[in-house]
Amino acid sequence: MRTFDLIRDAVLPDFRERVAEYLVQYENVLLDKYITDVQLKRDTANQLRGYLRGLNTTRVLGMAYWEELDRRVVDTWLAPQS
């Protein structure tokens, strides 16, 4: 399952619509194959990590979900490219 789909599923049902609106902004940058600015993608991925951390802090997202999602963001967009 794609990272953004996992995020949407991990969010408590009462907050899914609002979170989905914000996720579109991150998705537009991180999944756009025509955006080649590596720094923009890294910055956006780090912002997404902060957003997920905030969702976890406010209990909209559980800790186990946050840890897995954070790892996926790091592995997908922040890990050094081979």
SULFENNOR-V288575 format. One record per residue. N is the residue number from 1. RES is the residue in three letters. PSI is psi in whole degrees, -180 to 180 (999 if undefined). Layout:
((N:RES:PSI) (N:RES:PSI))
This chain:
((1:MET:142) (2:ARG:152) (3:THR:-46) (4:PHE:-32) (5:ASP:-40) (6:LEU:-41) (7:ILE:-48) (8:ARG:-40) (9:ASP:-30) (10:ALA:-22) (11:VAL:141) (12:LEU:141) (13:PRO:-37) (14:ASP:-20) (15:PHE:-3) (16:ARG:-43) (17:GLU:-46) (18:ARG:-45) (19:VAL:-40) (20:ALA:-37) (21:GLU:-41) (22:TYR:-37) (23:LEU:-31) (24:VAL:-38) (25:GLN:-43) (26:TYR:-43) (27:GLU:-42) (28:ASN:-35) (29:VAL:-50) (30:LEU:-28) (31:LEU:-2) (32:ASP:111) (33:LYS:-13) (34:TYR:-13) (35:ILE:113) (36:THR:1) (37:ASP:103) (38:VAL:-40) (39:GLN:-38) (40:LEU:-44) (41:LYS:-42) (42:ARG:-46) (43:ASP:-43) (44:THR:-41) (45:ALA:-41) (46:ASN:-37) (47:GLN:-41) (48:LEU:-41) (49:ARG:-43) (50:GLY:-40) (51:TYR:-45) (52:LEU:-39) (53:ARG:-40) (54:GLY:-40) (55:LEU:-38) (56:ASN:-44) (57:THR:-38) (58:THR:8) (59:ARG:27) (60:VAL:-20) (61:LEU:134) (62:GLY:157) (63:MET:-44) (64:ALA:-40) (65:TYR:-44) (66:TRP:-45) (67:GLU:-45) (68:GLU:-43) (69:LEU:-40) (70:ASP:-44) (71:ARG:-41) (72:ARG:-41) (73:VAL:-46) (74:VAL:-49) (75:ASP:-35) (76:THR:-43) (77:TRP:-11) (78:LEU:-16) (79:ALA:143) (80:PRO:138) (81:GLN:136) (82:SER:999))
